[in-house]
Amino acid sequence: MIKGIVEDIDTALAKDPAARNRLEVLLTYPGLHAVWGHRISHFLWRINLKLIARIHSNLVRSTTGIEIHPAAKIGRRFFIDHGMGVVIGATAVVGDDVMIYHDVTLGAKSGGTGKRHPTIGNNVVIGAGARIIGDITVGDGAKVSANMVVSRSVPASTSVDSSEFFAI
């Protein structure tokens, strides 16, 4: 657990040029606090303490402004920079070494059961205000520009910066 926390702090230091030292990151980065809170909520969810997981998740959301459903699966070294307004849905899967900015939604197109949220590959960057909607995949190494609305799968190593992937 301590190893994972140090890894997350080092990720923030590597990805955020404004980060000055480990103590500052540990104490003042709500994106990391949300990820750490999610790991606790996800553990509670997996051991079938779902109500406690949801309560804990809501407390984390109210302190960080970042909502990650306890059922969502999040990889290692996930970094949320300026995270206010981030929403990650229940069936979302996020790979390793993913970075997202504020006001990003990994959401569903509609209600129902089953897989409804996106799967984000490894080494993906998602710009501020992006909406990635539905049971789609964003491939490894892809980049989604700010304010894009993506409702179709994105191939690996692709930059989404045009209307090609907009919702219809």
Disulfide bonds with the S-S distance in Angstrom:
none
